[in-house]
Amino acid sequence: MVNITPKSNTLRKAIAQAIVKVSLPETIQAIQHRTVPKGDVLECARVAGLFAAKRTADMIPDCHPLPVEYTAVSYEVDVTEVRIFVEIHTIYKTGVEVEAMHAASVVALTMYDMLKPIDKGVTIEQIKLVEKKGGKSDRTPVGERSITARIVVCSDTIAAGKGEDRAGEVIREKLEKFGVDLLDKVIIPDDREQIQHHAKKASDSGVDLVIFTGGTGLSPRDVTPEALEELLDRRIPGIEEAIRNYGQQRTPYAMLSRSLAGQIGNTIILALPGSTSGAGESIDAVFPAILHIFKVMEGARHD
């Protein structure tokens, strides 16, 4: 199966349809009057659809088991056909499109099985996805212009040439996937004045996003949050909470990180852990949702 561990839970919805066509008008009448020998077709098929929605991962090899939190089966009955609609909701890392289509298929197959003794011309058609919400498909582009970013690696060891920067490179790779225009990456020691210098310089030059990595721990030289906090016009605590919550689900040590997020003018400042995994997971925690900030700020400037 595809690895979805880096993803965050979001509300996902899907609606699928299937159409059961009959060859005799009397068949529809039997369905509506509940006179089909095998029983109440619509209600039996509805129950089958509920079971199918919850068992999709058992049937489709690449589907992830997920919590199905809402399922609704509805019908539109016409002269020669029954249109089946299945709507499914979940709060999870991946969507429920296949679950909805699987359930719609089973509803249709159940109807076919119950109707075939009285109508040999029953067919199943148009099993398809009608609508989906949640995940990447709901994330609208930030705008016509690209988002510019700078990475600042804070580390005495790396600045002295005694270590290799891995966290900054992980951040670079992830930003590129989200279409962020990375201007450059600089490496500095854990020094308050240099941290502040690069934050001010980026803001003055109109850089949209500055990501500091390193110096967010609890050693005496970890001063990145303190240095940046003095410059911020305002904090964005929700981003900080999202980063720590995401990290805490992966390692208990995430609670020791002092990640920071805020604004200097129109520049967004992030201070992330210096470890490779901590930096990468922090980006996973808040991207691409964080890019919505720039759409909001752009709209505010035009109002």
Rosetta blueprint (number, residue, H / E / L):
1 M L
2 V L
3 N L
4 I L
5 T L
6 P L
7 K L
8 S L
9 N L
10 T E
11 L E
12 R E
13 K E
14 A E
15 I E
16 A E
17 Q E
18 A E
19 I E
20 V E
21 K E
22 V L
23 S L
24 L L
25 P H
26 E H
27 T H
28 I H
29 Q H
30 A H
31 I H
32 Q H
33 H H
34 R L
35 T L
36 V L
37 P L
38 K L
39 G L
40 D L
41 V H
42 L H
43 E H
44 C H
45 A H
46 R H
47 V H
48 A H
49 G H
50 L H
51 F H
52 A H
53 A H
54 K H
55 R L
56 T H
57 A H
58 D H
59 M H
60 I L
61 P L
62 D L
63 C L
64 H L
65 P L
66 L L
67 P L
68 V L
69 E L
70 Y E
71 T E
72 A E
73 V E
74 S E
75 Y E
76 E E
77 V E
78 D L
79 V L
80 T L
81 E E
82 V E
83 R E
84 I E
85 F E
86 V E
87 E E
88 I E
89 H E
90 T E
91 I E
92 Y E
93 K L
94 T L
95 G L
96 V L
97 E H
98 V H
99 E H
100 A H
101 M H
102 H H
103 A H
104 A H
105 S H
106 V H
107 V H
108 A H
109 L H
110 T H
111 M H
112 Y H
113 D H
114 M H
115 L H
116 K L
117 P L
118 I L
119 D L
120 K L
121 G L
122 V L
123 T E
124 I E
125 E E
126 Q E
127 I E
128 K E
129 L E
130 V E
131 E E
132 K E
133 K E
134 G L
135 G H
136 K H
137 S H
138 D H
139 R L
140 T L
141 P L
142 V L
143 G L
144 E L
145 R L
146 S L
147 I L
148 T E
149 A E
150 R E
151 I E
152 V E
153 V E
154 C E
155 S L
156 D H
157 T H
158 I H
159 A H
160 A L
161 G L
162 K L
163 G L
164 E L
165 D L
166 R L
167 A H
168 G H
169 E H
170 V H
171 I H
172 R H
173 E H
174 K H
175 L H
176 E H
177 K H
178 F L
179 G L
180 V L
181 D E
182 L E
183 L E
184 D E
185 K E
186 V E
187 I E
188 I E
189 P L
190 D L
191 D L
192 R H
193 E H
194 Q H
195 I H
196 Q H
197 H H
198 H H
199 A H
200 K H
201 K H
202 A H
203 S H
204 D H
205 S L
206 G L
207 V L
208 D L
209 L E
210 V E
211 I E
212 F E
213 T E
214 G L
215 G L
216 T L
217 G L
218 L L
219 S L
220 P L
221 R L
222 D L
223 V L
224 T H
225 P H
226 E H
227 A H
228 L H
229 E H
230 E L
231 L L
232 L L
233 D L
234 R E
235 R E
236 I L
237 P H
238 G H
239 I H
240 E H
241 E H
242 A H
243 I H
244 R H
245 N H
246 Y H
247 G H
248 Q H
249 Q L
250 R L
251 T L
252 P H
253 Y H
254 A H
255 M H
256 L H
257 S L
258 R L
259 S L
260 L E
261 A E
262 G E
263 Q E
264 I E
265 G L
266 N L
267 T E
268 I E
269 I E
270 L E
271 A E
272 L E
273 P L
274 G L
275 S L
276 T H
277 S H
278 G H
279 A H
280 G H
281 E H
282 S H
283 I H
284 D H
285 A H
286 V H
287 F L
288 P L
289 A H
290 I H
291 L H
292 H H
293 I H
294 F H
295 K H
296 V H
297 M H
298 E H
299 G H
300 A H
301 R H
302 H H
303 D L
